[in-house]
Amino acid sequence: MKLNTFIFVANWKMQLSFNETEELAREYFEHLTLIKKIPNLRIILCPSFPALFPLSRLFKNSEIKLGAQDCSQFRAGAYTGQVCAKSIAELGCHYCIIGHSERRHYNHETNTEIADKVQRLLEQELQPIICVGETKQEYKEQKAFTALEQQLEPVLTRIADIGISHEPIHIAYEPIWSIGTGIVPSNTYLNEIFTWIEDHTQKILGKERVVGLLYGGSVSEQTIAALKKVKKISGLLIGEASLDFQKFNNIVNLI
Ligand code: PGA
């Protein structure tokens, strides 16, 4: 089932220090009233872990929600440096990005680990934002659907198997060749991809499960007009352009 809220997810990655993150968050807070007020629109800020606590205080009574950028695949235990889904929930987050291509690349995350992480999040009633996407090479060789199937299948099967939660899940299609490059796929290509993701997801999870379909990769004031025409998209995952409140706000206003 389609998500009835359009979501804008600001992925701040590790672009800012703790103090810089707080500064940018205050700017968002001060300008909250400027953000287009339409029903069924939600802004989700995803700072790095240390900033989640101060930001959860700042936005406590506001419409802005918070998400983490990752979580541990384990519930608890001797896992130095990791952060469990329970802590993320206790901090007041509602969302968590999982399987971002940068984590798959730099931290060698596997699809099984990503499925474990999704399970941990659902146990805590957190909404996972599961990132998938093909490389440039796969795109050139027209192997996008194979790549997507390999990434999605283990995660969707796990969600279907555990059947513990009815939280909405989100699938963020982020072609790796688009992230940070200024290039976005054509609408024809995006329509094909999202139709495939929707069909595939419904086949495994059934039609009743609420699934958000997000696009990420070079979302900007320049690319938003074209992206807006892809009707299956119910949200955007925004990196670079979310680090500047004005740019972010312009994107929101153009939707
Ligand atoms: P970008 O990043 O908007 O800077 O391309 C998106 C992402 O990596 O989530």
Residues whose N, C-alpha, C, O or C-beta is under 5 A from the ligand:
A	BS01	PGA	N11 S178 I179 G180 G216 G217 S218 V219 L237 I238 G239 E240
